[in-house]
């Protein structure tokens, strides 16, 4: 089963190939979502300071009935934090809010603040935030560290100055939006890519071309899209609070042919409808 499969990070830590994304899950519903996911076999839970649900996610982890060491919990440093002292305080804040003694993976959420996404130069601020993550990692507060939404130049900025290289880069990856060159660059530098929004925030469900391929495999469109990201060598992080969808999303133990992978890789799909108001979907 895919829920039992893992990748090994460059620091030898292991991370499950399939995880639960928690964006848009309210804090008062997050604990139950985590408990339900763990009951369904998930061991990888992803949240962020920006999601406003770290408290609920931590409660779900603590009350899941599964030993803490069997769960991989990720969170993200707010994109607006671009200095060392604020980053140190925010890292400790996440640990406190989650109510955990450590975090398995913490990421810089974006190389720019959200109100200037893909805009100005925050190279120095990112290096300072990274230094705070490195120190927390060396202190054992964080088991692994990484970045999110970082393009190659952003990664190079960190790699040129770091003492611990990023273990992960979490990116928008789905059928119709596959940054193949960036994924290849990350993989060549031992940076594991995590794919968020593998179902394109639900918009991919409207694609008749993707539906036709899914039908050939007798699977749903979400199952095809999740399997696609896993076959790219990425961690897949579909978001849902629905128990049935959690189970369905984990039923991806089939193989997409090389020919169909190539077709899916070459698809272009970037119409996120009403969701284009969010910077990551805005086409910048």
C-alpha positions as CSV (number, residue, x, y, z in Angstrom):
1,X,0.0,0.0,0.0
2,X,1.2,3.5,-0.8
3,X,0.5,4.5,2.8
4,X,3.3,2.2,3.9
5,X,5.8,3.6,1.3
6,X,8.4,6.2,2.2
7,X,11.2,8.3,0.7
8,X,14.5,8.8,2.4
9,X,15.7,12.4,2.8
10,X,19.3,13.5,2.4
11,X,19.7,13.3,6.2
12,X,18.4,9.7,6.2
13,X,15.1,10.6,7.8
14,X,12.1,8.9,6.1
15,X,8.9,10.6,5.0
16,X,5.7,8.9,3.8
17,X,5.0,9.3,0.1
18,X,1.4,10.2,0.7
19,X,0.3,12.8,3.2
20,X,-2.7,14.8,4.3
21,X,-2.8,18.5,3.4
22,X,-4.7,20.7,5.8
23,X,-5.0,24.0,4.0
24,X,-8.6,25.4,4.4
25,X,-9.4,23.0,7.3
26,X,-10.6,25.2,10.2
27,X,-8.7,24.9,13.5
28,X,-11.8,23.5,15.3
29,X,-12.1,20.8,12.6
30,X,-8.4,20.0,12.2
31,X,-8.1,17.6,15.1
32,X,-10.9,15.3,13.8
33,X,-9.5,15.4,10.3
34,X,-6.1,14.3,11.6
35,X,-7.6,11.6,13.8
36,X,-9.6,10.3,10.8
37,X,-6.6,10.4,8.5
38,X,-4.5,8.5,11.0
39,X,-7.3,5.9,11.4
40,X,-7.3,5.5,7.6
41,X,-3.5,4.8,7.7
42,X,-2.0,8.2,7.0
43,X,1.2,9.0,8.9
44,X,2.2,12.3,7.2
45,X,0.4,15.4,8.2
46,X,1.1,18.9,6.7
47,X,0.1,22.2,8.1
48,X,1.5,25.8,8.3
49,X,1.4,28.9,10.5
50,X,-0.6,30.6,7.7
51,X,-3.3,28.0,7.9
52,X,-4.3,29.0,11.4
53,X,-4.9,25.4,12.4
54,X,-1.6,24.2,14.1
55,X,-3.4,23.9,17.4
56,X,-6.0,21.6,16.0
57,X,-3.5,19.6,14.0
58,X,-1.4,19.1,17.1
59,X,-4.4,18.0,19.1
60,X,-5.2,15.4,16.4
61,X,-1.7,14.1,16.5
62,X,-1.7,13.8,20.3
63,X,-5.1,12.1,20.4
64,X,-4.7,9.9,17.4
65,X,-3.7,6.8,19.4
66,X,-0.6,6.4,17.4
67,X,2.9,6.8,18.9
68,X,4.4,10.2,18.1
69,X,7.5,8.7,16.5
70,X,5.3,7.0,13.9
71,X,3.8,10.3,12.6
72,X,5.6,12.8,10.4
73,X,4.3,16.3,11.1
74,X,5.3,19.3,8.9
75,X,4.6,23.0,9.3
76,X,5.8,26.2,7.6
77,X,7.3,29.4,8.8
78,X,5.1,32.3,7.8
79,X,6.1,33.8,4.5
80,X,6.4,37.3,5.9
81,X,9.2,36.3,8.4
82,X,12.5,37.3,6.8
83,X,14.8,37.9,9.8
84,X,16.6,35.6,12.3
85,X,15.1,36.7,15.6
86,X,11.5,36.6,14.4
87,X,12.1,33.2,12.8
88,X,13.5,31.8,16.0
89,X,10.4,33.0,17.9
90,X,8.0,31.7,15.3
91,X,9.7,28.2,15.3
92,X,9.3,28.0,19.0
93,X,5.8,29.3,18.6
94,X,4.8,26.5,16.3
95,X,6.2,23.9,18.6
96,X,4.2,25.4,21.5
97,X,1.0,25.8,19.4
98,X,1.2,22.3,18.1
99,X,1.8,21.0,21.6
100,X,4.6,18.7,20.4
101,X,8.2,18.2,21.6
102,X,9.5,18.4,18.0
103,X,8.5,19.0,14.4
104,X,9.5,16.5,11.8
105,X,9.8,19.1,9.0
106,X,9.6,22.9,8.9
107,X,9.7,24.9,5.7
108,X,10.0,28.5,4.8
109,X,6.5,29.0,3.2
110,X,7.5,31.3,0.4
111,X,10.6,33.1,-0.8
112,X,8.6,36.3,-0.7
113,X,5.8,37.6,1.6
114,X,2.4,36.8,0.1
115,X,1.6,40.4,-0.7
116,X,4.7,40.5,-2.9
117,X,4.8,36.9,-4.2
118,X,7.3,36.5,-7.0
119,X,8.1,40.2,-6.5
120,X,11.1,41.8,-4.7
121,X,14.4,40.6,-3.5
122,X,14.4,38.9,-0.1
123,X,17.6,36.9,-0.6
124,X,19.2,38.1,2.7
125,X,16.0,37.7,4.6
126,X,15.6,34.1,3.4
127,X,19.2,33.3,4.4
128,X,18.5,34.7,7.9
129,X,15.2,32.7,8.2
130,X,17.2,29.6,7.0
131,X,19.8,30.2,9.7
132,X,17.1,30.1,12.3
133,X,15.8,26.8,10.9
134,X,19.4,25.4,10.8
135,X,19.9,26.2,14.5
136,X,16.6,24.7,15.5
137,X,17.5,21.6,13.5
138,X,20.9,21.3,15.1
139,X,19.2,21.7,18.5
140,X,16.8,18.8,17.8
141,X,13.7,20.9,17.7
142,X,13.2,20.1,14.0
143,X,14.0,16.7,12.5
144,X,14.3,18.1,8.9
145,X,14.1,21.5,7.3
146,X,13.2,22.8,3.9
147,X,11.5,25.4,1.7
148,X,8.3,25.9,-0.2
149,X,7.5,27.7,-3.5
150,X,11.3,28.2,-4.0
151,X,12.4,28.6,-7.6
152,X,15.9,27.6,-8.7
153,X,17.4,31.0,-8.0
154,X,15.8,31.0,-4.5
155,X,17.3,27.6,-3.8
156,X,20.7,28.6,-5.1
157,X,20.7,31.5,-2.6
158,X,20.3,29.1,0.3
159,X,22.6,26.4,-1.0
160,X,25.4,29.0,-1.4
161,X,25.3,30.0,2.2
162,X,23.9,27.2,4.2
163,X,25.5,24.7,6.6
164,X,22.5,22.4,6.2
165,X,21.1,22.0,2.7
166,X,17.3,22.0,2.3
167,X,15.9,18.5,2.6
168,X,12.6,19.4,0.9
169,X,11.0,21.9,-1.5
170,X,7.2,21.9,-1.5
171,X,5.8,23.1,-4.8
172,X,2.5,23.4,-6.7
173,X,2.7,20.3,-8.8
174,X,-0.3,18.7,-10.6
175,X,-1.3,17.4,-14.0
176,X,-1.2,20.5,-16.3
177,X,1.3,22.3,-14.0
178,X,4.5,20.3,-13.8
179,X,7.6,22.3,-13.3
180,X,9.8,19.6,-14.7
181,X,13.1,21.5,-14.8
182,X,12.7,22.7,-11.2
183,X,11.8,19.2,-10.0
184,X,14.9,17.9,-11.9
185,X,17.1,20.6,-10.3
186,X,15.9,19.7,-6.8
187,X,16.4,16.0,-7.3
188,X,19.9,16.6,-8.6
189,X,20.7,18.4,-5.4
190,X,19.1,15.8,-3.1
191,X,16.2,18.0,-2.3
192,X,12.9,16.0,-2.2
193,X,9.9,17.7,-3.9
194,X,6.5,17.6,-2.2
195,X,3.5,18.3,-4.4
196,X,0.8,20.4,-2.9
197,X,-2.6,20.8,-4.6
198,X,-2.1,17.6,-6.7
199,X,-5.8,17.9,-7.7
200,X,-5.3,21.5,-8.7
201,X,-7.6,22.7,-5.8
202,X,-10.3,20.6,-7.4
203,X,-10.3,22.4,-10.8
204,X,-8.7,19.4,-12.6
205,X,-12.0,17.6,-12.0
206,X,-13.4,19.7,-14.9
207,X,-10.9,18.3,-17.4
208,X,-12.4,15.8,-19.9
209,X,-9.0,14.8,-21.1
210,X,-7.8,13.8,-17.6
211,X,-11.1,12.1,-17.0
212,X,-10.7,10.0,-20.1
213,X,-7.3,8.7,-19.0
214,X,-8.6,8.0,-15.5
215,X,-11.4,5.9,-17.0
216,X,-8.9,3.7,-18.8
217,X,-7.4,2.8,-15.5
218,X,-10.8,2.4,-13.8
219,X,-9.8,5.0,-11.2
220,X,-11.1,8.5,-10.2
221,X,-9.5,11.7,-11.5
222,X,-8.1,12.5,-8.0
223,X,-6.6,9.0,-7.8
224,X,-5.0,9.4,-11.2
225,X,-3.6,12.8,-10.2
226,X,-2.2,11.6,-6.9
227,X,-0.6,8.6,-8.6
228,X,0.9,11.0,-11.2
229,X,2.7,13.1,-8.6
230,X,4.0,10.0,-6.8
231,X,5.4,8.6,-10.1
232,X,7.2,11.9,-10.6
233,X,9.1,11.0,-7.4
234,X,7.3,13.6,-5.2
235,X,5.4,13.4,-2.0
236,X,1.7,13.9,-2.7
237,X,-0.3,16.1,-0.3
238,X,-4.0,16.1,-1.2
239,X,-6.1,18.2,1.1
240,X,-9.4,16.9,2.5
241,X,-11.3,16.7,5.7
242,X,-13.7,14.1,4.3
243,X,-13.1,10.5,5.6
244,X,-14.3,8.9,2.3
245,X,-12.0,11.1,0.2
246,X,-9.1,10.2,2.5
247,X,-9.6,6.5,1.9
248,X,-10.2,7.0,-1.8
249,X,-7.1,9.2,-2.1
250,X,-5.0,6.4,-0.6
251,X,-6.2,3.8,-3.1
252,X,-3.5,4.5,-5.7
253,X,-1.7,1.2,-6.0
254,X,-1.8,1.1,-9.8
255,X,0.9,2.2,-12.3
256,X,0.4,4.8,-15.0
257,X,2.2,3.8,-18.2
258,X,5.2,5.7,-19.5
259,X,3.1,6.8,-22.5
260,X,0.3,8.2,-20.3
261,X,2.8,9.8,-17.9
262,X,4.2,11.7,-20.9
263,X,0.8,12.8,-22.0
264,X,-0.1,14.0,-18.5
265,X,3.3,15.7,-18.2
266,X,2.8,17.7,-21.4
267,X,-0.7,18.9,-20.5
268,X,-1.2,22.6,-19.7
269,X,-3.9,23.6,-17.2
270,X,-3.7,26.7,-15.2
271,X,-7.3,27.9,-14.9
272,X,-8.0,27.9,-11.2
273,X,-11.2,29.9,-11.5
274,X,-12.1,31.8,-8.3
275,X,-9.0,30.4,-6.6
276,X,-6.7,32.7,-8.7
277,X,-7.1,35.2,-5.9
278,X,-4.5,33.2,-4.0
279,X,-0.9,34.1,-5.0
280,X,0.2,30.5,-5.7
281,X,-2.7,30.1,-8.3
282,X,-2.3,33.7,-9.7
283,X,-0.1,32.8,-12.6
284,X,2.9,34.8,-11.5
